[in-house]
Amino acid sequence: MTELSALCGRNDAVVSRGVRAMAVAGEAGTLGNGLGLVELSRGRDGRTRHLAPTPAGLMLAEQLRAILHAGDPGRRGAVAG
């Protein structure tokens, strides 16, 4: 999440809250009902967290990538996946 914070230009607390809202419902730390877009896991030391996109999260990312690239063929590949 630290890498995501740097990429987004937001502090860790803001990114953590956003990620927890996107997590799978019922996972520890999920906010609200959870959107099911990412899975959270604890690191080996118990302090760190890792996240990975779910199939629904990957599908949404692909849809967003298509929207960003529609009408601008020069941008293909510009958004990291």
C-alpha positions in Angstrom: 0.0 0.0 0.0 3.0 2.3 0.5 3.8 1.9 -3.2 0.2 2.7 -4.1 0.3 5.8 -1.8 3.4 7.1 -3.6 1.9 6.3 -7.0 -1.4 8.2 -6.2 0.3 11.0 -4.3 -1.8 10.4 -1.2 -0.9 9.6 2.3 -1.0 6.0 3.6 -4.1 6.5 5.7 -6.2 7.8 2.8 -5.0 4.9 0.5 -5.6 2.4 3.3 -9.1 3.5 3.8 -9.9 3.4 0.1 -8.4 0.0 -0.3 -10.3 -1.4 2.7 -13.5 -0.1 1.1 -12.6 -2.0 -2.1 -11.8 -5.3 -0.3 -13.8 -8.5 -0.4 -16.7 -8.3 2.1 -16.1 -10.2 5.3 -12.3 -9.9 5.1 -10.6 -8.5 8.2 -10.3 -4.8 7.9 -12.9 -4.3 5.2 -14.9 -1.1 5.5 -18.7 -1.3 4.8 -20.0 -4.0 2.6 -16.8 -4.2 0.6 -16.7 -3.9 -3.2 -14.8 -7.2 -3.8 -12.2 -5.6 -6.0 -9.1 -6.5 -4.0 -8.0 -9.2 -1.5 -6.0 -8.2 1.5 -3.4 -10.3 3.2 -1.0 -9.8 6.1 2.7 -9.8 5.6 5.0 -12.2 7.5 5.7 -9.7 10.2 2.1 -9.0 10.9 2.5 -5.3 10.3 2.5 -5.1 6.6 -0.4 -5.7 4.3 -0.4 -6.9 0.7 -3.2 -6.5 -1.8 -4.1 -8.3 -5.0 -6.9 -7.7 -7.5 -9.7 -10.1 -7.6 -11.1 -11.3 -10.9 -13.8 -8.5 -10.6 -11.0 -6.0 -9.9 -9.1 -7.1 -12.9 -12.2 -6.8 -15.1 -12.9 -3.3 -13.8 -9.2 -2.3 -14.5 -9.5 -3.6 -18.1 -12.8 -1.7 -18.6 -11.2 1.5 -17.3 -8.1 0.9 -19.5 -10.4 0.6 -22.5 -12.2 3.8 -21.6 -9.0 5.7 -21.2 -7.7 4.5 -24.5 -10.9 5.0 -26.5 -10.3 7.7 -29.0 -6.6 8.0 -28.3 -4.7 5.1 -30.0 -1.4 6.7 -29.1 -2.1 5.9 -25.4 -2.2 2.1 -25.8 0.0 0.6 -23.1 0.3 3.8 -21.2 -1.7 2.6 -18.2 0.2 0.0 -16.2 -1.7 -3.2 -15.6 
